[in-house]
Amino acid sequence: MFAYTAIGEPFHKFGQDVPAKPEDYKIASEFFQVATKLFAEGKLKPHPQSVEYGGLKGVFDGFQKMKDGKVSGQKLVYRVN
């Protein structure tokens, strides 16, 4: 499944027209219902957040940290004002 097809609407990407794929939308809808329930029950947990500094420019530092293997099991968050 291509993430864009999960929306259930046709789209144009990479120079190609891609038709809606109702089967992908159905699978994605079922997945999100199950995932929502599991999150609510505490059976699934998101990665902890690491709030970083530097705003939008700091994101480049985050990319470098990931490339250097210094980020594991956490979500980097940058505040943009």
C-alpha positions in Angstrom: 0.0 0.0 0.0 1.3 3.4 -0.9 0.5 5.9 1.9 -1.2 8.3 -0.5 -3.7 5.5 -1.5 -4.9 5.1 2.1 -6.8 8.3 1.8 -9.1 6.7 -0.8 -8.9 9.5 -3.4 -7.2 9.7 -6.7 -4.0 11.8 -6.9 -1.2 12.9 -9.2 2.4 12.1 -8.1 5.7 11.6 -9.8 4.2 12.5 -13.1 1.5 9.8 -12.9 -2.2 9.9 -12.2 -3.0 7.3 -9.6 -6.7 6.2 -9.3 -8.4 5.9 -5.9 -7.9 2.4 -4.4 -10.9 1.6 -2.2 -9.3 -1.6 -0.9 -6.3 0.5 0.5 -8.7 2.9 2.1 -10.6 0.1 3.7 -7.5 -1.5 5.1 -6.2 1.8 6.4 -9.5 2.6 8.0 -9.5 -0.8 9.8 -5.9 -0.3 10.9 -6.5 3.1 12.4 -9.6 1.9 14.3 -7.5 -1.0 15.8 -4.5 1.3 16.5 -6.7 4.0 18.1 -8.1 1.3 20.5 -4.7 -0.1 21.3 -3.4 3.4 22.1 -6.4 4.1 24.3 -5.9 0.9 26.2 -2.2 1.6 26.7 -1.1 -1.4 24.7 0.6 0.7 22.1 2.7 3.7 23.1 4.4 6.3 21.0 8.1 7.0 21.2 9.0 9.6 23.9 9.6 13.1 22.7 12.9 14.8 22.9 12.3 18.6 22.6 15.2 20.1 20.8 16.2 23.7 20.3 17.0 25.8 17.3 13.6 26.0 15.7 13.3 25.1 12.0 17.1 25.5 11.6 17.7 23.0 14.4 16.0 20.3 12.3 19.1 20.0 10.2 21.0 19.1 13.4 18.4 16.5 14.1 18.9 15.0 10.6 22.6 14.8 11.3 22.0 13.2 14.7 19.9 10.5 13.0 22.5 10.0 10.3 25.2 9.6 12.9 23.1 7.0 14.8 22.6 9.2 17.8 18.8 9.0 17.8 17.1 5.8 18.9 13.6 5.2 20.3 12.6 8.8 20.5 10.9 11.4 18.5 12.7 14.7 17.9 10.5 17.7 18.3 11.4 21.3 17.3 9.3 24.3 18.3 8.7 26.7 15.5 7.3 30.1 16.4 
